[in-house]
Amino acid sequence: MFEIDKYGIGKVIEMALNQINPYNQRSIHLSFDIDCVDPSIAGATGTKVMGGLTYREAHFVAESMANTGMLASMDLVEVNPKLESKKAAEFTTELGVELIESAFGKRIL
């Protein structure tokens, strides 16, 4: 999270992609762990991370993968509706679905 605070999510994603796929020639698998998102918006998870990604930052990650044109697969893990109230569980689950849609190219803004 230090790097995100220092550089911003856009630069961090750019640096990561340049490291793993500098010529944009390799397929990418995105493994998105929902507990990296701040629990104020994704509380139905086993390992909550205070100060985690914001709603917009989480979507930016997924949208960035779509923008590469190289996303071949994705998994979204650590959503556990049994750990929170019905409302929090629904919000976390909906966020997970939205993130998958963003990875497929849907924009929230």
Secondary structure, DSSP 4 states (H G I P E B T S, - for coil): -HHHHHH-HHHHHHHHHHHH-TTS-S-EEEEEEGGGB-TTT--SSSS--TT-B-HHHHHHHHHHHHHHT-EEEEEEE---GGGS-HHHHHHHHHHHHHHHHHHTT----
